[in-house]
């Protein structure tokens, strides 16, 4: 049975996507994760953003993009929220969601860095499965206009 991750594409006034670096990994990702019991897709996405970035999104600020295939055993249910950088200071972002480190067992934040990324640069930073999903959405090109 497929599982689903719920995530939000947080886009600023310059069309850049907020990405978070997955701790201990090469890739950068969007805030996303699984739903807790009784949560709607929207509620799960809002909670994941809050846990992974500290950003509080209002439910009515998010456009639902829908559910799409992500990996063989997982789908991705996406929303999009537009924010202004004056209201979203990524220097203040902080992950409050932790996992035990594979070697030490120490509790480690899921993400350790945040940055705004031009959509043309996303494929160089994101995992292939995320890039494949994003390429199906309008506005996510693979080359930068000159």
NORTA-V950288 format. One record per residue. N is the residue number from 1. D_FIRST is the distance of its C-alpha to the first C-alpha in Angstrom with 2 decimals. Layout:
n->[N:N]
d_first->[D_FIRST:D_FIRST]
This chain:
n->[1:2:3:4:5:6:7:8:9:10:11:12:13:14:15:16:17:18:19:20:21:22:23:24:25:26:27:28:29:30:31:32:33:34:35:36:37:38:39:40:41:42:43:44:45:46:47:48:49:50:51:52:53:54:55:56:57:58:59:60:61:62:63:64:65:66:67:68:69:70:71:72:73:74:75:76:77:78:79:80:81:82:83:84:85:86:87:88:89:90:91:92:93:94:95:96:97:98:99:100:101:102:103:104:105:106:107:108:109:110:111:112:113:114:115:116:117:118:119:120:121:122:123:124:125:126:127:128:129:130:131:132:133:134:135:136:137:138:139:140:141:142:143:144:145:146]
d_first->[0.00:3.80:6.61:10.00:13.47:16.47:19.71:23.24:25.54:28.84:31.65:35.36:38.45:38.80:35.36:34.12:30.62:30.30:28.50:27.95:28.30:25.52:27.59:28.12:26.49:28.22:26.22:26.61:23.87:23.65:23.05:19.35:16.75:14.24:15.22:16.96:16.85:18.58:18.83:18.74:17.61:21.33:21.99:19.30:20.73:24.25:23.60:22.11:25.21:27.47:26.09:26.05:29.28:31.20:31.36:31.29:30.07:30.91:28.19:30.49:31.08:27.66:26.89:23.34:22.29:18.86:15.26:14.98:13.03:13.71:12.19:10.04:7.00:8.62:10.59:14.01:15.78:19.45:22.76:26.24:29.23:32.75:34.98:38.51:39.20:42.00:39.45:36.84:38.54:36.07:38.63:37.80:34.02:32.73:29.35:28.98:25.49:25.85:24.16:26.00:27.58:26.44:30.09:32.03:29.56:31.30:29.37:28.92:28.16:24.95:27.27:30.97:32.45:32.32:33.92:34.33:33.40:34.67:31.86:33.50:33.08:29.37:28.38:30.69:29.06:25.34:22.64:22.17:18.67:20.21:23.30:21.52:20.00:23.40:25.30:23.79:25.42:29.13:31.38:29.55:31.80:32.13:35.88:38.25:40.97:44.45]
